[in-house]
Amino acid sequence: MSRNNNTIRECGRLFSYAKPHWKMFFLTLLCMGLFTLFIGAQLALIKPVIDRLMKGEVARSSAMIDSVQKKNDSKDIISSIKRKAVSRVKEVTFISKFDKLFSSFTFIGVLVAIMAPFIFAFNYLQTYLKNHVMWSVLMDIRNHLCEHILPQSLSYFENRKSGELISRLTNDINATQFGLSILFDSILLQPMRMVVGFGLAFYFSWKLSIFTFVLFPIIIIPVLVFGRKIKKYGRRSLTHLGELTDAMREMFSGIRTVKAFKMEDEEFIEFKTINSRFFKRMMQTVKAKALNSSTTEFIYSLGLATIIIIGGYVISSKTISPGSLGGFVTVTAFLILTSIKKLAKSYGKLQESLSGASRVFELLDQHPTITDSPDAIELKNISNEIAFNNVNFAYDTIPVLKDINMTVQKGQIIAIVGESGAGKSTLLDLVPRFYDTTNGSIEIDGTDIRLIKRDSLLDQIAIVSQQTFLFNRSFKENILYGRRDASTEEIQDAAKAANIHKYITKLPKGYDTVVGEQGVKLSGGQKQRVTIARAILKNAPILILDEATSSLDSESEKLVQGALDNLMKGKTTFVIAHRLSTIRHADRIIVLKKGCIIETGTHDELIDREGEYKKQYRIQFDT
């Protein structure tokens, strides 16, 4: 029962996305209803057509009797036979003037012809409108999903494979689209056809109509059983399809490494293994769908056969007219049983598609862990200091930072050094609230950053990461990421300061040149200088430079370092650098080891202490 409730709830949730399009949805239902009514009206004309044909047979029987009368001399016997035949003909053909008109083939043909353009128009409208609503709903779901995922915390993305998220936005959405088409086609249209069908069936023969109700429990039981299996296996298939998508993404992203180490065969074996798992899950789904479909066809055939047998018995007992039986069989086969069969098949397909919808809803039900406090304030500017008060942080249960205490005055340059894994980047990731502290707090001018609106906090921060990332767009669009309302002159000034302007202007399309996926057309140093230009353009009061010059050659590093020196004037700057020569002029150097601050001071002070900093300095410069 709970599984059926889940199905109803998920269908209701899909339909809820149609609310903004309720006018179009209402028109869709109206056109579906009118289309079905006109189809039913055409089928209702079967009875008078068949009855008219049967009356013709009776009339021909009467003519034959007249012929026999001429050949026989016995007038009394012939008169008796004729009287009986005429009496029978009068019985059968005794109808009102309206019935005579209605039973006319010409009149019936005219009625069918009149209905034809209405059937065409309403069928076209209901098909177009339902697809318009369906694709609008699908577009809204995709937009909603993307809008919902992007604000998630950084840890949300780090704990998930990007290929899996891509699969949910593509494969799962495609499965959801299939479910929507079933909902708007079979689930809405077929019940209407069944209602009209049952109405006509009762009109033709209420006794035979009762029999058709027996088919419902016979069909529903196997449909429910197989439907559950289809949904379970379909969900597993989509999981493996996500793994397959992620494997392809990773393989193509790292194609240089694959080729450099001649790992094509190994990558193919890995891909083949995942693909095989996906195939096995898909075959389980296919098996359940095939059983569901075959069972439905079996029951449909038996039901139709039973109706024909019973109908033949009824007509032979003269309790129903041929027209009524013909109309009943046609309506039952064309509307009722066909609709039941389509609904049964659609239920299995719906369960398969809902496995994708449920995975989409899973993402939509996960709320960001880092959100604005209800009473959060705007951060207009930074007047005094940034303070770290007993800051602790852990990834899940693994401690990374322990009891970090320091105060950074406005305009100071703070360098953070330490061996790999000491927690340098993690410490600076706490400032823009990529993560929240496990314990302790970070305050700007005495206000906990958790009480500051995150948008306004990020407006005050510019970041240049060691992981240079460029979008597959033009130089101009990539630099504009720093500030969307910047002028062309400001973009060029930022590029000049980052020592990338001359290179860009030499290209045929200049700033409109597309850099390629992840900046694949550029060298490491060029990509880094574009990201520096982006940060320069933003001109934020807080700078975070995480290995900002790590990808530059010596010549470019000197030019960019000069631009960064000018940029850092008057700004609160955090610098992470393995090259200790680049931080000699920092106002203060923080030395981290295993998540703890073990030393702090200027370059000269730390060199005089013979501690961890001097040890690292000696290793780098071999002095």
C-alpha positions as CSV (number, residue, x, y, z in Angstrom):
1,M,0.0,0.0,0.0
2,S,2.8,2.4,0.9
3,R,4.4,1.8,-2.6
4,N,1.1,2.7,-4.2
5,N,0.9,5.8,-2.1
6,N,4.4,6.7,-3.2
7,T,3.3,6.3,-6.8
8,I,0.3,8.5,-6.3
9,R,2.4,11.1,-4.3
10,E,5.1,11.2,-7.1
11,C,2.4,11.6,-9.8
12,G,0.8,14.3,-7.8
13,R,4.1,16.1,-7.5
14,L,4.7,15.9,-11.2
15,F,1.2,17.3,-11.9
16,S,1.9,20.1,-9.4
17,Y,4.4,21.6,-11.8
18,A,1.5,22.1,-14.2
19,K,-0.1,24.7,-11.9
20,P,1.6,27.7,-13.6
21,H,0.2,26.4,-16.9
22,W,-3.3,25.7,-15.5
23,K,-5.1,27.5,-18.4
24,M,-3.3,25.4,-21.0
25,F,-3.9,22.3,-18.8
26,F,-7.6,23.0,-18.6
27,L,-7.9,23.5,-22.4
28,T,-6.0,20.2,-22.8
29,L,-8.6,18.3,-20.6
30,L,-11.4,20.0,-22.4
31,C,-10.1,19.0,-25.8
32,M,-9.4,15.5,-24.6
33,G,-13.0,15.2,-23.3
34,L,-14.6,16.6,-26.5
35,F,-12.4,14.4,-28.7
36,T,-13.5,11.3,-26.7
37,L,-17.2,12.3,-26.8
38,F,-17.1,12.6,-30.6
39,I,-15.4,9.3,-30.9
40,G,-18.1,7.8,-28.6
41,A,-20.9,9.5,-30.7
42,Q,-19.5,7.8,-33.8
43,L,-19.5,4.4,-32.2
44,A,-23.1,4.9,-31.0
45,L,-24.1,4.9,-34.6
46,I,-23.1,1.3,-35.0
47,K,-26.4,0.1,-33.6
48,P,-28.7,1.7,-36.1
49,V,-26.3,0.7,-39.0
50,I,-26.3,-3.0,-38.0
51,D,-30.1,-3.0,-37.3
52,R,-30.7,-1.4,-40.7
53,L,-28.6,-4.1,-42.3
54,M,-30.5,-6.8,-40.5
55,K,-33.9,-5.3,-41.5
56,G,-32.7,-5.6,-45.1
57,E,-32.2,-9.3,-44.6
58,V,-35.7,-9.6,-43.1
59,A,-37.1,-7.8,-46.1
60,R,-35.3,-10.1,-48.5
61,S,-36.8,-13.1,-46.6
62,S,-40.2,-11.7,-47.2
63,A,-39.5,-11.3,-50.9
64,M,-38.5,-15.0,-51.0
65,I,-41.8,-16.0,-49.4
66,D,-43.6,-14.0,-52.2
67,S,-41.8,-16.0,-54.8
68,V,-42.7,-19.3,-53.2
69,Q,-46.3,-18.1,-53.1
70,K,-46.4,-17.7,-56.9
71,K,-45.0,-21.2,-57.5
72,N,-47.5,-22.9,-55.2
73,D,-51.1,-23.2,-56.1
74,S,-52.2,-23.7,-52.5
75,K,-53.5,-20.2,-51.8
76,D,-54.5,-20.9,-48.2
77,I,-51.0,-22.2,-47.2
78,I,-49.3,-19.3,-49.0
79,S,-51.6,-16.8,-47.5
80,S,-50.9,-18.1,-44.1
81,I,-47.2,-18.0,-44.6
82,K,-47.4,-14.5,-46.1
83,R,-49.4,-13.3,-43.2
84,K,-46.9,-14.6,-40.7
85,A,-44.0,-13.1,-42.7
86,V,-45.6,-9.7,-43.1
87,S,-46.5,-9.7,-39.5
88,R,-42.9,-10.5,-38.6
89,V,-41.6,-7.7,-40.9
90,K,-44.1,-5.3,-39.4
91,E,-42.8,-6.2,-36.0
92,V,-39.2,-5.6,-36.8
93,T,-39.8,-2.5,-38.8
94,F,-42.2,-0.9,-36.5
95,I,-40.4,2.4,-35.6
96,S,-41.3,6.0,-35.3
97,K,-40.7,8.5,-38.1
98,F,-37.7,9.8,-36.2
99,D,-36.3,6.3,-36.0
100,K,-36.8,5.8,-39.7
101,L,-34.9,8.9,-40.4
102,F,-32.2,8.0,-37.9
103,S,-31.8,4.5,-39.3
104,S,-31.2,5.9,-42.8
105,F,-27.8,5.1,-44.1
106,T,-27.6,8.6,-45.7
107,F,-28.5,10.3,-42.5
108,I,-26.0,8.3,-40.5
109,G,-23.3,8.9,-43.1
110,V,-23.9,12.7,-43.0
111,L,-23.7,12.6,-39.2
112,V,-20.3,10.8,-39.4
113,A,-19.1,13.3,-42.0
114,I,-20.2,16.2,-39.8
115,M,-18.3,14.8,-36.8
116,A,-15.1,14.2,-38.8
117,P,-13.7,17.8,-38.8
118,F,-14.5,18.1,-35.0
119,I,-12.6,14.9,-34.3
120,F,-9.7,16.2,-36.4
121,A,-9.7,19.6,-34.7
122,F,-10.0,18.3,-31.1
123,N,-7.4,15.5,-31.7
124,Y,-4.9,18.0,-33.0
125,L,-5.6,20.5,-30.2
126,Q,-5.4,17.9,-27.4
127,T,-2.2,16.5,-28.9
128,Y,-0.5,19.9,-29.3
129,L,-1.7,21.3,-26.0
130,K,-0.8,18.3,-23.8
131,N,2.7,18.3,-25.3
132,H,3.0,22.0,-24.7
133,V,2.1,21.6,-21.1
134,M,4.3,18.5,-20.8
135,W,7.4,20.1,-22.2
136,S,6.8,23.3,-20.2
137,V,6.6,21.2,-17.0
138,L,9.8,19.4,-18.0
139,M,11.5,22.7,-18.6
140,D,10.4,24.0,-15.2
141,I,11.6,20.8,-13.5
142,R,15.0,21.0,-15.2
143,N,15.3,24.7,-14.3
144,H,14.2,24.1,-10.8
145,L,16.7,21.2,-10.4
146,C,19.6,23.3,-11.7
147,E,18.5,26.3,-9.5
148,H,18.3,24.0,-6.5
149,I,21.6,22.3,-7.0
150,L,23.8,25.3,-7.6
151,P,23.3,26.9,-4.1
152,Q,24.4,23.7,-2.4
153,S,27.5,23.8,-0.2
154,L,30.9,22.9,-1.6
155,S,30.9,19.7,0.4
156,Y,27.8,18.6,-1.4
157,F,29.6,18.6,-4.7
158,E,32.8,17.1,-3.3
159,N,30.9,14.1,-1.9
160,R,29.2,13.4,-5.2
161,K,30.5,12.4,-8.6
162,S,30.0,15.1,-11.2
163,G,29.0,12.4,-13.7
164,E,26.2,11.3,-11.4
165,L,24.8,14.8,-11.2
166,I,25.1,15.2,-14.9
167,S,23.2,11.9,-15.3
168,R,20.4,13.1,-13.0
169,L,20.1,16.3,-15.1
170,T,20.0,14.3,-18.3
171,N,19.1,10.6,-18.0
172,D,16.8,10.9,-15.0
173,I,15.1,14.0,-16.6
174,N,14.6,12.0,-19.8
175,A,13.0,9.2,-17.8
176,T,10.8,11.8,-16.1
177,Q,9.8,13.2,-19.5
178,F,8.6,9.7,-20.5
179,G,6.6,9.5,-17.3
180,L,5.0,12.9,-18.0
181,S,4.0,11.7,-21.5
182,I,2.3,8.7,-20.0
183,L,0.5,10.9,-17.4
184,F,-0.7,13.4,-19.9
185,D,-1.6,10.7,-22.5
186,S,-2.7,7.4,-20.9
187,I,-3.5,8.5,-17.4
188,L,-5.7,11.4,-18.5
189,L,-7.1,10.3,-21.8
190,Q,-7.8,6.6,-21.3
191,P,-10.1,7.0,-18.2
192,M,-12.1,9.4,-20.3
193,R,-12.4,6.8,-23.1
194,M,-13.4,4.2,-20.5
195,V,-16.1,6.4,-19.0
196,V,-17.6,7.0,-22.5
197,G,-17.1,3.3,-23.3
198,F,-19.0,2.2,-20.2
199,G,-21.8,4.7,-20.9
200,L,-22.3,3.3,-24.4
201,A,-21.9,-0.3,-23.2
202,F,-24.8,0.2,-20.7
203,Y,-26.8,1.9,-23.4
204,F,-26.4,-1.2,-25.6
205,S,-26.7,-3.9,-22.9
206,W,-26.5,-3.3,-19.2
207,K,-26.4,-7.0,-18.5
208,L,-23.3,-7.6,-20.6
209,S,-21.7,-4.4,-19.2
210,I,-21.6,-5.8,-15.7
211,F,-19.5,-8.7,-17.0
212,T,-16.7,-6.3,-18.1
213,F,-16.2,-5.1,-14.5
214,V,-14.9,-8.6,-13.7
215,L,-11.8,-7.8,-15.9
216,F,-10.6,-5.1,-13.6
217,P,-9.3,-7.1,-10.6
218,I,-8.0,-9.8,-13.0
219,I,-5.8,-7.2,-14.8
220,I,-4.9,-4.9,-11.8
221,I,-3.3,-7.6,-9.6
222,P,-0.5,-8.6,-12.1
223,V,-0.1,-5.0,-13.1
224,L,0.6,-3.9,-9.5
225,V,3.0,-6.8,-8.9
226,F,5.1,-6.3,-12.0
227,G,4.9,-2.5,-11.7
228,R,6.8,-2.6,-8.4
229,K,9.5,-4.7,-9.9
230,I,9.8,-2.4,-12.9
231,K,10.3,0.6,-10.6
232,K,12.9,-1.2,-8.4
233,Y,14.9,-2.4,-11.4
234,G,14.5,0.8,-13.3
235,R,15.9,2.8,-10.3
236,R,18.9,0.5,-10.2
237,S,19.4,0.8,-13.9
238,L,19.6,4.6,-13.6
239,T,22.1,4.3,-10.8
240,H,24.4,2.2,-13.1
241,L,23.7,4.6,-16.0
242,G,25.0,7.4,-13.7
243,E,28.1,5.4,-13.1
244,L,28.6,4.9,-16.8
245,T,28.1,8.6,-17.4
246,D,30.7,9.5,-14.8
247,A,33.2,6.9,-16.2
248,M,32.9,8.5,-19.6
249,R,33.3,12.0,-18.2
250,E,36.4,11.0,-16.2
251,M,37.9,9.1,-19.1
252,F,37.5,12.0,-21.6
253,S,38.6,14.6,-19.1
254,G,41.8,12.7,-18.4
255,I,42.5,11.6,-21.9
256,R,46.0,13.2,-21.9
257,T,46.9,11.1,-18.8
258,V,45.3,8.0,-20.3
259,K,47.4,8.3,-23.5
260,A,50.6,9.3,-21.7
261,F,50.5,6.1,-19.6
262,K,49.1,3.9,-22.4
263,M,46.0,3.1,-20.3
264,E,43.5,2.9,-23.2
265,D,43.0,-0.9,-22.8
266,E,42.5,-0.6,-19.0
267,E,40.1,2.2,-19.3
268,F,38.1,0.2,-21.9
269,I,38.0,-2.8,-19.5
270,E,36.7,-0.5,-16.7
271,F,34.1,1.0,-19.0
272,K,33.1,-2.5,-20.3
273,T,32.6,-3.7,-16.7
274,I,30.3,-0.8,-15.7
275,N,28.4,-1.1,-19.0
276,S,27.9,-4.9,-18.4
277,R,26.4,-4.1,-14.9
278,F,24.1,-1.6,-16.5
279,F,23.0,-4.1,-19.2
280,K,22.2,-6.7,-16.5
281,R,20.0,-4.3,-14.6
282,M,18.3,-3.2,-17.8
283,M,17.5,-6.8,-18.7
284,Q,15.8,-7.2,-15.3
285,T,13.7,-4.2,-16.1
286,V,12.9,-5.5,-19.6
287,K,11.9,-8.9,-18.2
288,A,9.4,-7.4,-15.7
289,K,8.0,-5.1,-18.5
290,A,7.7,-8.1,-20.9
291,L,5.8,-10.1,-18.3
292,N,3.5,-7.2,-17.5
293,S,2.8,-6.6,-21.2
294,S,2.3,-10.2,-22.0
295,T,-0.1,-10.8,-19.1
296,T,-2.1,-7.8,-20.2
297,E,-2.4,-9.0,-23.7
298,F,-3.4,-12.5,-22.5
299,I,-6.2,-11.2,-20.3
300,Y,-7.3,-8.8,-23.0
301,S,-7.6,-11.7,-25.6
302,L,-9.5,-13.9,-23.1
303,G,-11.8,-11.1,-22.2
304,L,-12.6,-10.3,-25.8
305,A,-13.2,-14.0,-26.6
306,T,-15.5,-14.4,-23.6
307,I,-17.5,-11.4,-24.6
308,I,-18.0,-12.7,-28.1
309,I,-19.1,-16.2,-26.8
310,I,-21.5,-14.7,-24.3
311,G,-22.8,-12.2,-26.9
312,G,-23.4,-15.1,-29.4
313,Y,-25.4,-17.0,-26.7
314,V,-27.4,-13.9,-25.8
315,I,-28.3,-13.0,-29.4
316,S,-29.3,-16.7,-30.1
317,S,-31.7,-16.5,-27.2
318,K,-33.2,-13.3,-28.8
319,T,-32.7,-11.2,-25.7
320,I,-30.7,-8.5,-27.5
321,S,-30.8,-7.0,-31.0
322,P,-27.9,-7.6,-33.4
323,G,-27.2,-3.8,-33.5
324,S,-26.9,-3.7,-29.7
325,L,-24.6,-6.7,-29.6
326,G,-22.5,-5.3,-32.4
327,G,-22.3,-1.9,-30.8
328,F,-21.5,-3.5,-27.4
329,V,-18.7,-5.7,-28.8
330,T,-17.2,-2.8,-30.7
331,V,-17.3,-0.4,-27.8
332,T,-15.9,-3.0,-25.4
333,A,-13.1,-3.9,-27.7
334,F,-12.3,-0.4,-29.0
335,L,-12.8,1.7,-25.9
336,I,-13.1,-0.3,-22.7
337,L,-10.7,-3.2,-23.1
338,T,-8.2,-1.2,-25.2
339,S,-8.2,1.5,-22.6
340,I,-7.7,-1.1,-19.8
341,K,-4.9,-2.7,-21.7
342,K,-3.2,0.7,-22.4
343,L,-3.6,1.7,-18.7
344,A,-2.1,-1.6,-17.6
345,K,0.9,-1.2,-20.0
346,S,1.2,2.5,-19.0
347,Y,1.4,1.6,-15.4
348,G,4.5,-0.5,-15.9
349,K,6.1,2.2,-18.0
350,L,5.0,4.8,-15.5
351,Q,6.7,2.9,-12.7
352,E,9.9,2.8,-14.8
353,S,9.9,6.5,-15.5
354,L,9.0,7.3,-11.8
355,S,12.2,5.7,-10.8
356,G,13.9,8.6,-12.6
357,A,11.4,11.1,-11.2
358,S,12.1,9.9,-7.6
359,R,15.8,10.4,-8.1
360,V,15.1,13.9,-9.3
361,F,12.9,14.6,-6.3
362,E,15.7,13.2,-4.0
363,L,17.9,16.1,-5.2
364,L,15.1,18.6,-4.9
365,D,14.4,17.5,-1.3
366,Q,18.0,18.0,-0.2
367,H,18.4,21.5,1.2
368,P,21.7,23.5,1.3
369,T,23.5,23.0,4.5
370,I,24.9,26.6,4.3
371,T,22.1,29.2,4.3
372,D,21.5,32.7,5.4
373,S,20.3,33.3,8.9
374,P,16.7,34.8,9.1
375,D,18.2,37.9,10.7
376,A,21.3,38.1,8.5
377,I,22.6,41.6,7.6
378,E,24.2,43.1,4.6
379,L,28.0,43.6,4.6
380,K,28.5,47.0,3.1
381,N,32.3,47.3,3.6
382,I,35.1,46.2,5.9
383,S,36.2,48.8,8.4
384,N,38.5,47.1,10.8
385,E,39.4,43.4,11.1
386,I,38.8,39.8,10.4
387,A,39.0,37.6,13.5
388,F,39.3,33.8,13.8
389,N,38.1,32.7,17.3
390,N,38.9,29.1,18.4
391,V,38.1,27.9,14.9
392,N,37.8,24.1,14.5
393,F,36.8,22.2,11.4
394,A,36.4,18.6,10.4
395,Y,35.5,16.8,7.2
396,D,32.8,14.4,8.5
397,T,34.7,13.1,11.6
398,I,38.2,13.8,10.4
399,P,39.7,16.9,12.1
400,V,41.5,19.3,9.8
401,L,41.8,22.6,11.8
402,K,42.2,22.9,15.6
403,D,41.8,26.0,17.7
404,I,42.8,28.6,15.1
405,N,43.0,32.1,16.7
406,M,44.3,35.1,14.8
407,T,43.2,38.6,14.0
408,V,43.8,40.3,10.6
409,Q,43.7,44.0,10.4
410,K,42.2,45.8,7.4
411,G,44.8,46.1,4.6
412,Q,47.2,43.5,6.0
413,I,48.8,40.8,3.9
414,I,48.7,37.5,5.6
415,A,50.7,34.6,4.2
416,I,49.8,31.0,5.2
417,V,52.4,28.3,4.8
418,G,52.8,24.7,5.7
419,E,53.3,21.3,4.3
420,S,50.7,19.6,2.1
421,G,47.6,18.6,4.1
422,A,48.3,21.1,6.9
423,G,44.8,22.8,6.3
424,K,45.9,26.0,4.5
425,S,43.3,25.9,1.7
426,T,40.6,24.7,4.1
427,L,41.3,27.6,6.4
428,L,40.7,30.1,3.6
429,D,37.7,28.2,2.3
430,L,36.0,29.1,5.6
431,V,36.2,32.9,4.9
432,P,33.7,32.9,2.0
433,R,31.7,30.2,3.8
434,F,32.4,27.4,1.3
435,Y,32.2,25.5,4.6
436,D,31.1,26.5,8.1
437,T,33.2,26.0,11.1
438,T,32.6,22.9,13.2
439,N,33.3,25.0,16.4
440,G,34.4,28.6,16.9
441,S,33.6,31.5,14.7
442,I,35.0,33.9,12.1
443,E,34.0,37.6,12.5
444,I,34.2,40.6,10.3
445,D,34.2,43.9,12.2
446,G,32.8,41.9,15.2
447,T,29.9,40.2,13.3
448,D,29.9,36.5,12.8
449,I,30.0,35.7,9.1
450,R,27.1,33.3,9.6
451,L,25.0,36.3,10.5
452,I,26.0,38.1,7.2
453,K,24.1,37.5,4.0
454,R,26.2,35.2,1.9
455,D,25.7,37.2,-1.3
456,S,27.0,40.4,0.3
457,L,29.9,38.5,1.9
458,L,31.0,37.1,-1.5
459,D,30.7,40.5,-3.0
460,Q,33.6,41.6,-0.7
461,I,35.9,38.7,-1.7
462,A,37.9,37.9,-4.8
463,I,39.5,34.5,-5.2
464,V,42.3,33.2,-7.4
465,S,42.7,29.5,-6.9
466,Q,45.5,27.1,-7.8
467,Q,42.8,25.1,-9.7
468,T,42.4,27.4,-12.7
469,F,39.1,26.9,-14.3
470,L,37.8,28.6,-17.4
471,F,34.5,28.2,-19.1
472,N,34.2,27.2,-22.8
473,R,33.5,30.8,-23.7
474,S,35.3,33.8,-24.9
475,F,38.1,35.7,-23.0
476,K,35.7,38.5,-22.5
477,E,33.0,36.4,-20.9
478,N,35.5,34.6,-18.7
479,I,37.0,37.8,-17.4
480,L,33.5,39.3,-16.9
481,Y,32.9,36.6,-14.3
482,G,34.6,39.1,-12.0
483,R,32.0,41.8,-12.5
484,R,29.2,41.4,-15.0
485,D,28.6,45.2,-15.5
486,A,32.2,46.0,-16.3
487,S,33.0,48.0,-19.4
488,T,35.2,46.9,-22.3
489,E,37.9,49.4,-21.1
490,E,37.8,47.9,-17.6
491,I,38.1,44.4,-18.9
492,Q,41.2,45.4,-20.9
493,D,42.7,47.2,-18.0
494,A,42.3,44.1,-15.8
495,A,43.9,41.9,-18.6
496,K,46.8,44.4,-18.9
497,A,47.4,44.2,-15.1
498,A,47.5,40.4,-15.4
499,N,49.9,40.5,-18.4
500,I,47.5,38.7,-20.7
501,H,46.2,41.7,-22.8
502,K,48.9,41.5,-25.5
503,Y,48.4,37.8,-26.0
504,I,44.7,38.3,-26.5
505,T,44.9,41.2,-28.9
506,K,47.2,39.1,-31.2
507,L,44.5,36.5,-31.7
508,P,42.2,36.9,-34.8
509,K,39.1,37.4,-32.8
510,G,40.7,39.1,-29.9
511,Y,38.6,39.1,-26.7
512,D,35.9,37.2,-28.5
513,T,38.1,34.2,-28.9
514,V,36.7,31.0,-27.3
515,V,39.3,29.5,-24.9
516,G,38.0,25.9,-25.2
517,E,36.7,23.5,-22.6
518,Q,38.5,24.3,-19.3
519,G,40.8,26.6,-21.3
520,V,42.3,23.7,-23.2
521,K,43.7,26.0,-25.9
522,L,45.8,28.0,-23.4
523,S,48.9,27.1,-21.5
524,G,48.8,26.8,-17.7
525,G,50.3,30.3,-17.2
526,Q,47.9,31.9,-19.7
527,K,44.9,30.3,-17.9
528,Q,46.2,31.5,-14.6
529,R,46.6,35.1,-15.8
530,V,43.0,35.1,-17.1
531,T,41.7,34.1,-13.7
532,I,43.9,36.8,-12.1
533,A,42.4,39.3,-14.5
534,R,39.0,38.1,-13.4
535,A,39.9,38.8,-9.7
536,I,41.5,42.2,-10.6
537,L,38.3,43.2,-12.3
538,K,36.2,42.4,-9.3
539,N,38.3,44.8,-7.2
540,A,37.0,43.3,-3.9
541,P,38.4,44.5,-0.5
542,I,39.3,40.9,0.5
543,L,41.7,38.9,-1.7
544,I,42.3,35.2,-1.4
545,L,45.3,34.0,-3.4
546,D,45.6,30.3,-3.3
547,E,48.8,29.5,-5.2
548,A,47.9,32.3,-7.6
549,T,51.3,32.2,-9.3
550,S,51.9,28.5,-9.2
551,S,51.3,28.0,-12.9
552,L,53.5,30.9,-14.1
553,D,56.9,30.7,-15.5
554,S,59.6,32.9,-13.9
555,E,59.2,35.8,-16.4
556,S,55.4,35.9,-16.2
557,E,55.5,35.5,-12.5
558,K,57.5,38.7,-12.1
559,L,55.1,40.6,-14.3
560,V,52.0,39.3,-12.6
561,Q,53.5,39.6,-9.1
562,G,54.0,43.3,-9.8
563,A,50.4,43.6,-10.8
564,L,49.3,41.7,-7.7
565,D,51.4,43.9,-5.4
566,N,49.6,47.0,-6.8
567,L,46.2,45.2,-6.5
568,M,46.8,44.2,-2.8
569,K,47.4,47.8,-1.7
570,G,44.7,48.8,0.8
571,K,43.1,45.3,0.7
572,T,43.0,42.5,3.2
573,T,44.9,39.7,1.5
574,F,45.4,36.1,2.3
575,V,48.1,34.4,0.4
576,I,49.0,30.7,0.2
577,A,52.3,30.0,-1.5
578,H,54.7,27.1,-1.6
579,R,57.3,29.5,-3.1
580,L,58.4,31.3,0.1
581,S,60.2,33.9,-1.9
582,T,56.8,35.4,-3.0
583,I,55.7,36.0,0.6
584,R,58.8,37.6,2.1
585,H,57.1,41.0,2.3
586,A,53.9,39.8,4.0
587,D,52.8,41.7,7.1
588,R,52.5,38.3,8.9
589,I,53.2,34.7,8.1
590,I,51.1,31.9,9.7
591,V,52.7,28.5,9.8
592,L,50.3,25.6,10.0
593,K,51.1,22.0,10.8
594,K,48.5,19.3,11.2
595,G,45.8,21.9,11.4
596,C,47.4,23.9,14.2
597,I,49.2,27.3,14.1
598,I,52.7,26.5,15.3
599,E,54.4,29.8,14.3
600,T,53.5,33.4,13.5
601,G,55.6,36.4,12.6
602,T,57.3,38.3,9.8
603,H,59.7,36.6,7.5
604,D,62.8,37.9,9.3
605,E,61.3,37.0,12.7
606,L,60.6,33.4,11.7
607,I,64.0,33.0,10.1
608,D,65.6,34.0,13.4
609,R,63.6,31.5,15.4
610,E,65.1,28.3,13.8
611,G,61.6,26.8,13.6
612,E,59.4,25.1,11.0
613,Y,59.4,28.1,8.7
614,K,63.2,28.3,8.6
615,K,63.3,24.5,8.0
616,Q,61.1,24.8,4.9
617,Y,63.0,27.8,3.7
618,R,66.3,25.9,3.9
619,I,64.8,23.0,2.0
620,Q,63.6,25.3,-0.8
621,F,66.7,27.3,-1.2
622,D,69.2,24.7,0.0
623,T,71.0,27.2,2.3
